[in-house]
Amino acid sequence: MSNFEAKLSKYADLAVQIGVNIQPGQTLVINAPVLAAEFVRMITAKAYAVGAGWVKVNWNDEFITRQQFEHAAPEVFTKSPTWLAGEMTELAEEGAAVLHVIAENPDALKGIEQERIANWQKTRGAALTKYRAYQMSDKFSWSIVAIPSQPWADKVFPELPAEERVDKLWEAIFHSVRLGHEDPVAAWQQHLDTLDKNAAVLNEKKYKKLHYIAPGTDLTIELPEGHLWAQGDSINENGFSFVANMPTEEVFTAPLKTGVDGTVRSTKPLSHAGNIIDNFSITFEKGRIVKVTAEKGQEALEYLIGMDEGAKYLGEVALVPHKSPISESNILYYNTLFDENASNHLAIGMAYAFCLEGGKEMTPEQLMERGLNDSVTHVDFMIGSAEMNIYGITADGKEEPVFLNGNWAF
């Protein structure tokens, strides 16, 4: 077996054993592009080897997707996909795990009419409301992993000869998921333990607010009473752990929906719905977005925050030190799975129920009463840098550093 094939095999092991952590008899649903066929076959074999009861694969293709957005009838984008919602909700209720394999082209939908994209996302998101609530409350296991595509590699490494770019992106992805270790599974367990210690410190502090200061950023975020800081691994309804994002470097919680004030400026491009949004700033008043400006992708950003009322509020606050493996690689991935793990970030839209004490057992209405946001979307955007300071404000008004110069202050 070549070195590449050996690493690919270990990567598949990580996806199965750490990402979705398949249990005997469990169903695994894999959503993947057709170019990932070799990797998906490998994952399928490994899932069955550890006892999966059934592996169901849903294929997609970037060319076909673009053709749809260019040529499909307008009503296609506003017709609710009840068949999809019914299938995914039923699978989640039966305890299936869901693995997303992505190979994103950041410019896949460049030039497509934004209204068609927004209508599709809004309609699809509304149809999947129940499924999404299950996902955001850890009812079932799910994970995201990535493989290179030529268009993505071309975007990330334009300075290299075209024939070297995909290999370089493979190398970067393998490094980001700790495949350089002799035992990557053990390395991941150690990494998750470190993240858990950082989350524990913040949970002990119980800050009332966080104050962000950086070039173009002066933002205060209030945290709801009973908020919890989480990290890379979660526990599903049946008591089994899973890691939703591979890689992951963050600890995160939910903000108080109406407790965000000030302006924040992005520090990395946001690849969203096949378009790039870059050099943008967002201003909040009492939690609600009141102004957005972007040097690139202004229309896409406006459509994003117009998805529904909840898209005008935040659903996640995440802390990632500037001194972290992905950040120190100095690679701009144009892919949120990686770029969010190189930078402090926030998320527009729905909040995670498990970021509130007892939240997993609450109804959506109860979560909203406790100050968590609800929406048909959840989109992370990057705001961190080596110039960012974050201060925690306690209930009695005391202020103490959480991040200084982009890194943990404790």
C-alpha positions as CSV (number, residue, x, y, z in Angstrom):
1,M,0.0,0.0,0.0
2,S,1.4,3.4,-0.9
3,N,1.8,6.1,1.7
4,F,-1.1,8.0,0.2
5,E,-3.4,5.0,0.3
6,A,-2.3,4.3,3.9
7,K,-3.2,7.8,5.0
8,L,-6.5,7.7,3.1
9,S,-7.3,4.4,4.9
10,K,-6.5,6.1,8.3
11,Y,-8.7,9.1,7.3
12,A,-11.6,6.7,6.6
13,D,-11.0,5.1,10.0
14,L,-11.2,8.5,11.7
15,A,-14.4,9.3,9.9
16,V,-16.0,6.1,11.0
17,Q,-14.5,5.7,14.5
18,I,-14.2,9.3,15.7
19,G,-16.4,11.3,13.4
20,V,-19.7,9.4,13.5
21,N,-18.5,6.6,15.8
22,I,-20.6,3.9,14.2
23,Q,-22.1,1.3,16.6
24,P,-23.1,-2.3,15.8
25,G,-26.3,-2.5,13.8
26,Q,-26.4,1.3,13.2
27,T,-27.4,2.8,9.9
28,L,-24.8,5.2,8.3
29,V,-26.0,7.8,5.7
30,I,-23.2,9.2,3.6
31,N,-23.8,12.4,1.6
32,A,-21.0,12.8,-0.9
33,P,-20.0,14.1,-4.4
34,V,-19.4,11.5,-7.1
35,L,-15.7,12.5,-7.2
36,A,-15.3,11.1,-3.7
37,A,-16.4,7.6,-4.8
38,E,-13.1,5.9,-3.9
39,F,-13.1,7.4,-0.4
40,V,-16.8,6.6,0.1
41,R,-16.2,3.0,-0.8
42,M,-13.4,2.8,1.7
43,I,-15.6,4.4,4.4
44,T,-18.4,2.0,3.5
45,A,-16.2,-1.1,3.9
46,K,-14.8,0.2,7.3
47,A,-18.3,1.0,8.6
48,Y,-19.5,-2.6,7.8
49,A,-16.3,-3.9,9.4
50,V,-17.2,-2.3,12.7
51,G,-20.7,-3.7,12.5
52,A,-22.9,-1.1,10.7
53,G,-26.3,-2.5,9.8
54,W,-26.7,-0.6,6.6
55,V,-24.7,2.1,4.7
56,K,-26.9,4.3,2.5
57,V,-25.1,6.7,0.1
58,N,-26.7,9.8,-1.4
59,W,-24.6,11.1,-4.3
60,N,-24.4,14.7,-5.6
61,D,-22.5,16.3,-8.5
62,E,-21.4,19.9,-8.8
63,F,-22.0,20.1,-12.6
64,I,-25.6,18.9,-12.2
65,T,-26.2,21.2,-9.3
66,R,-25.0,24.2,-11.3
67,Q,-27.2,23.1,-14.2
68,Q,-30.2,23.0,-11.8
69,F,-29.6,26.6,-10.6
70,E,-29.0,27.8,-14.2
71,H,-31.9,26.1,-16.0
72,A,-34.5,24.6,-13.6
73,A,-38.0,26.1,-13.6
74,P,-38.4,28.8,-10.9
75,E,-41.0,26.8,-9.0
76,V,-38.4,24.1,-8.3
77,F,-36.7,26.5,-5.8
78,T,-39.9,27.2,-3.8
79,K,-41.4,23.7,-3.7
80,S,-40.9,22.1,-0.4
81,P,-38.9,18.8,-0.6
82,T,-41.1,17.0,1.8
83,W,-39.8,13.6,0.6
84,L,-36.3,14.5,1.7
85,A,-37.4,15.9,5.0
86,G,-39.5,12.8,5.7
87,E,-36.6,10.5,4.9
88,M,-34.0,12.3,6.9
89,T,-36.2,12.8,9.9
90,E,-37.2,9.2,9.9
91,L,-33.6,8.1,9.7
92,A,-32.6,10.4,12.5
93,E,-35.5,9.1,14.7
94,E,-34.2,5.6,14.0
95,G,-30.8,6.5,15.3
96,A,-28.9,6.6,12.0
97,A,-25.6,8.5,11.8
98,V,-25.0,11.0,9.0
99,L,-21.6,11.7,7.4
100,H,-21.1,14.5,5.0
101,V,-18.1,14.2,2.6
102,I,-17.5,17.6,1.0
103,A,-15.2,18.7,-1.9
104,E,-16.3,22.2,-2.2
105,N,-15.6,24.5,-5.1
106,P,-15.8,28.0,-3.5
107,D,-17.0,29.5,-6.8
108,A,-19.4,26.7,-7.8
109,L,-22.4,29.0,-8.1
110,K,-20.6,32.2,-9.1
111,G,-22.8,34.3,-11.3
112,I,-26.1,32.5,-10.4
113,E,-29.0,34.7,-9.6
114,Q,-28.9,35.1,-5.8
115,E,-32.7,34.9,-5.5
116,R,-32.7,31.4,-6.9
117,I,-30.1,30.2,-4.4
118,A,-31.8,32.0,-1.5
119,N,-35.2,30.5,-2.4
120,W,-33.7,27.0,-2.5
121,Q,-32.0,27.4,0.8
122,K,-35.0,28.9,2.5
123,T,-37.5,26.3,1.2
124,R,-35.2,23.4,2.0
125,G,-34.4,24.8,5.4
126,A,-38.0,25.2,6.3
127,A,-38.8,21.6,5.2
128,L,-36.0,20.2,7.4
129,T,-37.0,22.1,10.5
130,K,-37.6,19.0,12.6
131,Y,-34.5,17.2,11.3
132,R,-32.4,20.3,12.0
133,A,-33.7,20.6,15.5
134,Y,-32.7,17.0,16.1
135,Q,-29.2,17.8,14.7
136,M,-28.8,20.9,16.9
137,S,-29.8,19.0,20.0
138,D,-27.5,16.0,19.5
139,K,-30.3,13.5,18.9
140,F,-28.2,11.7,16.4
141,S,-24.5,11.5,15.4
142,W,-23.2,13.5,12.4
143,S,-19.9,14.6,11.0
144,I,-18.3,16.5,8.2
145,V,-15.0,15.5,6.4
146,A,-13.5,16.9,3.3
147,I,-11.5,15.7,0.2
148,P,-9.9,17.9,-2.5
149,S,-11.4,18.8,-5.8
150,Q,-9.4,20.4,-8.6
151,P,-11.4,23.7,-8.6
152,W,-11.0,23.9,-4.8
153,A,-7.3,23.1,-5.0
154,D,-6.9,25.7,-7.8
155,K,-8.4,28.4,-5.5
156,V,-6.2,27.5,-2.5
157,F,-2.9,27.0,-4.3
158,P,-2.9,29.2,-7.4
159,E,0.8,29.8,-7.2
160,L,1.6,26.0,-7.8
161,P,1.6,24.2,-11.1
162,A,-1.9,22.9,-11.7
163,E,-0.9,19.3,-11.5
164,E,0.5,19.7,-8.0
165,R,-2.4,21.5,-6.4
166,V,-4.7,18.6,-5.5
167,D,-1.8,16.6,-3.9
168,K,-0.9,19.7,-1.9
169,L,-4.5,20.1,-0.6
170,W,-4.6,16.4,0.3
171,E,-1.4,16.9,2.3
172,A,-2.9,19.9,4.1
173,I,-6.1,18.1,4.9
174,F,-4.2,15.1,6.2
175,H,-2.2,17.3,8.5
176,S,-5.3,19.2,9.8
177,V,-6.9,15.9,10.9
178,R,-3.7,14.7,12.7
179,L,-2.8,11.9,10.3
180,G,0.9,12.5,10.9
181,H,0.6,10.7,14.2
182,E,1.4,7.0,14.5
183,D,-2.1,6.5,16.1
184,P,-4.4,9.2,14.8
185,V,-7.4,7.9,16.8
186,A,-5.4,8.2,20.0
187,A,-4.1,11.6,18.9
188,W,-7.7,12.8,18.5
189,Q,-8.7,11.6,21.9
190,Q,-5.8,13.6,23.4
191,H,-6.8,16.7,21.4
192,L,-10.4,16.5,22.5
193,D,-9.3,16.2,26.1
194,T,-7.3,19.5,25.7
195,L,-10.4,21.3,24.2
196,D,-12.5,19.9,27.0
197,K,-10.2,21.5,29.6
198,N,-10.5,25.0,27.9
199,A,-14.3,24.6,27.9
200,A,-14.2,23.6,31.5
201,V,-12.4,26.8,32.5
202,L,-15.0,28.9,30.7
203,N,-17.9,27.0,32.2
204,E,-16.5,27.7,35.7
205,K,-16.1,31.4,34.9
206,K,-19.8,31.8,33.8
207,Y,-19.1,35.1,32.2
208,K,-22.1,37.4,31.7
209,K,-20.7,39.0,28.6
210,L,-17.8,38.9,26.2
211,H,-16.2,42.1,24.8
212,Y,-14.3,41.8,21.5
213,I,-11.8,44.4,20.5
214,A,-9.8,44.3,17.2
215,P,-9.3,46.5,14.1
216,G,-12.8,47.2,12.8
217,T,-14.3,45.3,15.7
218,D,-15.9,46.6,18.9
219,L,-18.5,44.1,19.9
220,T,-20.2,43.0,23.1
221,I,-22.0,39.7,23.3
222,E,-24.2,38.8,26.3
223,L,-24.5,35.1,27.2
224,P,-27.7,33.6,28.4
225,E,-28.2,32.4,31.9
226,G,-27.2,28.7,32.1
227,H,-25.1,28.8,29.0
228,L,-22.6,25.9,28.4
229,W,-19.3,26.0,26.5
230,A,-19.0,22.9,24.3
231,Q,-16.1,21.6,22.3
232,G,-15.4,19.1,19.5
233,D,-17.1,16.0,20.6
234,S,-20.7,15.6,21.6
235,I,-22.9,12.8,23.1
236,N,-25.9,11.6,21.1
237,E,-29.3,10.6,22.5
238,N,-28.0,7.0,23.0
239,G,-24.9,8.1,25.0
240,F,-22.3,7.6,22.2
241,S,-19.7,10.3,21.4
242,F,-19.2,11.8,17.9
243,V,-17.2,14.7,16.4
244,A,-19.3,16.9,14.1
245,N,-16.4,18.7,12.4
246,M,-13.1,17.1,11.4
247,P,-10.9,19.1,11.9
248,T,-12.0,21.0,15.0
249,E,-10.1,23.5,17.2
250,E,-12.9,25.4,18.8
251,V,-14.8,25.8,22.1
252,F,-18.2,27.4,21.6
253,T,-21.5,28.4,23.1
254,A,-24.7,30.2,22.3
255,P,-25.2,34.0,22.7
256,L,-28.3,35.7,24.2
257,K,-30.3,36.4,21.1
258,T,-31.0,40.1,22.0
259,G,-27.7,40.7,23.8
260,V,-25.3,41.6,20.9
261,D,-24.3,45.2,20.3
262,G,-21.6,46.8,18.2
263,T,-19.7,46.1,15.0
264,V,-17.6,43.1,14.0
265,R,-15.3,42.9,10.9
266,S,-14.5,39.7,9.1
267,T,-10.9,38.5,8.9
268,K,-11.3,35.7,6.3
269,P,-13.4,35.3,3.2
270,L,-16.7,33.4,3.7
271,S,-17.5,30.8,1.1
272,H,-21.3,30.5,1.2
273,A,-23.7,28.9,-1.3
274,G,-21.1,28.7,-4.0
275,N,-20.1,32.4,-3.7
276,I,-17.4,34.3,-1.9
277,I,-18.2,37.1,0.6
278,D,-15.1,39.1,1.6
279,N,-14.0,42.1,3.7
280,F,-17.3,42.6,5.3
281,S,-18.6,44.1,8.5
282,I,-21.8,43.6,10.5
283,T,-23.4,46.0,13.0
284,F,-25.8,44.8,15.7
285,E,-28.3,46.6,17.9
286,K,-29.9,44.6,20.7
287,G,-28.9,41.4,18.9
288,R,-30.4,42.3,15.5
289,I,-28.3,43.0,12.5
290,V,-29.0,46.5,11.4
291,K,-26.2,47.1,8.8
292,V,-23.9,45.0,6.6
293,T,-21.2,46.1,4.2
294,A,-19.0,43.9,2.0
295,E,-16.3,44.7,-0.5
296,K,-17.2,41.5,-2.3
297,G,-20.5,39.6,-2.2
298,Q,-22.7,42.3,-0.8
299,E,-25.8,40.9,-2.5
300,A,-25.0,37.3,-1.2
301,L,-24.6,38.7,2.3
302,E,-27.9,40.5,2.2
303,Y,-29.7,37.4,0.9
304,L,-28.1,35.4,3.8
305,I,-29.4,37.7,6.5
306,G,-32.7,37.9,4.7
307,M,-33.3,34.1,4.9
308,D,-35.7,34.6,7.8
309,E,-36.0,36.8,10.9
310,G,-33.6,34.5,12.8
311,A,-30.9,35.0,10.2
312,K,-30.6,38.6,11.5
313,Y,-29.3,37.3,14.9
314,L,-26.4,35.2,16.1
315,G,-26.6,31.5,17.1
316,E,-23.0,30.7,18.0
317,V,-19.9,32.2,19.7
318,A,-16.7,30.2,19.1
319,L,-13.2,30.7,20.4
320,V,-10.1,29.4,18.5
321,P,-6.6,30.5,19.3
322,H,-4.5,32.1,16.6
323,K,-1.7,29.7,17.5
324,S,-3.4,26.6,16.3
325,P,-2.4,24.1,13.6
326,I,-4.6,25.4,10.8
327,S,-3.9,29.0,11.5
328,E,-0.2,28.4,11.7
329,S,-0.2,26.6,8.3
330,N,-1.0,30.1,6.7
331,I,-3.4,28.4,4.3
332,L,-6.6,30.1,3.3
333,Y,-8.9,27.3,2.5
334,Y,-12.0,29.2,1.3
335,N,-13.9,26.6,3.2
336,T,-15.6,27.2,6.5
337,L,-14.9,23.7,7.9
338,F,-11.2,24.6,7.9
339,D,-11.1,28.4,8.1
340,E,-13.4,28.5,11.1
341,N,-10.8,26.3,12.9
342,A,-8.1,28.9,12.3
343,S,-10.0,31.8,13.7
344,N,-12.4,33.0,16.4
345,H,-15.8,33.0,14.7
346,L,-19.5,33.7,15.1
347,A,-22.5,32.1,13.4
348,I,-25.6,33.7,11.9
349,G,-28.8,31.8,12.6
350,M,-29.8,28.8,14.7
351,A,-28.3,28.1,18.1
352,Y,-27.2,24.7,19.4
353,A,-29.7,23.5,22.1
354,F,-26.9,21.7,24.0
355,C,-25.2,25.0,24.7
356,L,-27.8,25.6,27.4
357,E,-28.3,23.6,30.6
358,G,-31.1,21.2,29.9
359,G,-31.4,22.4,26.4
360,K,-31.4,19.0,24.8
361,E,-34.7,18.2,26.4
362,M,-36.3,21.6,25.7
363,T,-38.8,22.4,22.9
364,P,-37.9,25.0,20.3
365,E,-40.3,27.4,22.1
366,Q,-38.6,26.8,25.4
367,L,-35.2,27.4,23.9
368,M,-36.4,30.7,22.5
369,E,-37.9,31.7,25.8
370,R,-34.4,31.2,27.3
371,G,-32.9,33.5,24.8
372,L,-31.6,31.1,22.1
373,N,-32.0,32.0,18.4
374,D,-33.9,29.9,15.9
375,S,-33.6,30.1,12.1
376,V,-33.6,28.0,8.9
377,T,-29.8,28.7,8.6
378,H,-26.6,28.5,10.5
379,V,-23.6,30.1,8.8
380,D,-20.2,30.6,10.5
381,F,-18.0,33.6,9.6
382,M,-14.4,34.3,10.8
383,I,-13.5,37.3,12.9
384,G,-10.3,36.3,14.7
385,S,-6.7,37.5,14.3
386,A,-3.4,38.1,16.2
387,E,-4.7,41.6,16.9
388,M,-7.9,40.5,18.7
389,N,-8.5,40.8,22.4
390,I,-11.5,39.4,24.2
391,Y,-12.5,40.3,27.7
392,G,-14.9,38.3,29.9
393,I,-17.3,40.4,32.0
394,T,-18.6,38.8,35.2
395,A,-22.1,39.2,36.7
396,D,-20.7,41.8,39.1
397,G,-19.1,43.8,36.3
398,K,-15.5,42.7,36.7
399,E,-13.6,42.5,33.4
400,E,-10.8,40.0,32.8
401,P,-8.9,38.9,29.7
402,V,-9.9,35.7,27.9
403,F,-7.9,36.3,24.7
404,L,-4.9,38.6,24.3
405,N,-3.3,39.1,20.9
406,G,-5.4,36.3,19.5
407,N,-4.6,33.6,22.0
408,W,-5.8,32.3,25.3
409,A,-5.0,34.5,28.2
410,F,-5.2,31.7,30.8
